[in-house]
């Protein structure tokens, strides 16, 4: 964490950030003024992904490095990997993530039919992450229902983000990052609720397919009451 003109600037690590979702988040947060590092099991791949974003931003705002080093360097980490790599990635990151927030973006996808909801043994990928990492890491689920196409574009994103977690302060920090990325975030309750949030993604994929929609998302309707 660095202080510039009385402003604390967080370092965000996108672990597994060479994919489309992670790259979109890295771009938006770097553009918003955060220090961003992209992690990968293959450092060269992370460096190439960072260079592409830096070229678009026209400034060296993003670094690429190996996952463990990225996790050690950051203040807040984001896990953006396919569910098949979820456990194996996390098992090597318990120590560098100790005392930090991990935003888990992972969605369990049925490899036979990505439009069907798949529920992991722990209830959700986010709960699985919490079980693997232990109570010294604060896991928050977010960004599961936002298409990478929206994240990689400029301008506001026409869908909302549901944020689930067991610690209020950790959720508050994640909601601030949602806003910094140009989206509207909603506190969606405890981490166990992530099973419903993650389950929305296959449903949205099915809507895309059946109704020929690109990048379907969700919006929360209703009017907030004062007080």
Secondary structure, 3 states (H helix, E strand, C coil): CEEECCEEECEEEEECCCCHHHHHHHHHHHHCCCEEEEEECCHHHHHHHHHHHHHHHCCCCEEEEEHHHHHHHCCEEEECCCHHHHHHHHHCCCCCCCCCEEEECCCCECCCCCCCECCCCCCCHHHHHHHHHCCCCEEEECCCCCCHHHHCCCCCCCCEEEEEECCHHHHHHHHHHHHHCCCEEEECCCHHHHHHHHHHHHHHHHHHHHHCCCCCCCCCCCCCCCC
